Amino acid sequence: MRLLHTSDWHLGRAFHRVDMLGAQAEFIGHLVATVRAREVDAVVVAGDVYDRAVPPLAAIELFDDALHRLADLGVPTVMISGNHDSARRLGVGAGLLDRAGVHLRTDPAGCGTPVLLADAFGDVAFYGLPYLEPALVKDAFGVDRAGHESVLGAAMDRVRADLAARPSGTRSVVLAHAFVTGGEASDSERDITVGGVAAVPAGVFDGVDYVALGHLHGCQTLTPRVRYSGSPLAYSFSEAAHRKSMWLVDLGADGSVAAERVDCPVPRPLARIRGTLEDLLADPALTGSEAAWVEATLTDPVRPADPMARLTGRFPHTLSLVFAPDRPPEDPDTTYAGRLAGRGDQQIAQDFVAHVRGAAPDERERAVLREAFDAVRAEEALRADGARADVTGEDTTPREVAR
């Protein structure tokens, strides 16, 4: 049986405020074309279909379009909810969708009840383990401790018990949404740490032929039978080096696994560049980054004027600007209170400007600061005079100042 393993679509998500719906629609088209061209027998989607519990209407419409196109191919699809999804919302209509060959598994209680698909060599049992929030499911699974390993272990006990009762030779596929030990995280995944522990060992999935994982956004092989497909699109600059893909998995008659990566369309490459502003603007080695979405880290010791405007002159798709000035480190033994001792408000403000920008304010800027502090002091004096007038019944506010 040939499977196409994907996950973490995050429909409705933007990339640094850039609308990604068009790129997500292109991915769906690519997935459908792959299913048709590579003669896929079943599609598995390991969670985080949407980016948030209440997705925008356009994302729902794209999901609906994806389901119709997959159903029209006559290729079964098995999908689970992830930690970004609302399991109850995603699972609405699951019974009706089953009849169309789209099998949504969003209820933890159904972990031990598989979707059975058959090929020339017999049945393949697909067990959908939706994201299991430990605190919410520990009682249902009868575990004492609300931890990821304990609830996933209990869910897998149900899987193994059901599998043991099936005819010999029944092959098995598990879909799960979790952080498994050995996986490499990126900046775009939501933290699922519970009690200081987020990861579960890969051994918790022992006893099945293939485990289709979701949650981590990089395509990864933990063991030949345990893999992350990763997200089809990059959702943070920490994924700049990722090769976005899906797994095409051939499950043999004996349960053997052969996997091939199928690349996903790239709407625009990512580039992380670092250096002084003048170096970045002049470096010929960065020509390839001019068409990319760019995260620029400026190391100028003094913050340059209009850095974003100047950067976008060469790199028009710059989305993120980070300042990491190369400066001598401050004395760690000097406390914040010690640095402020003996300084007035004006000097503290000037020191702050120097700290942030790397250079002290010039005379014009110092004059602006003086005017601001003078205005504040005048306002405070007026408030104080008003308070005294309330007490004495006299109006002590100077008329000219009041006007």
Disulfide bonds with the S-S distance in Angstrom:
none
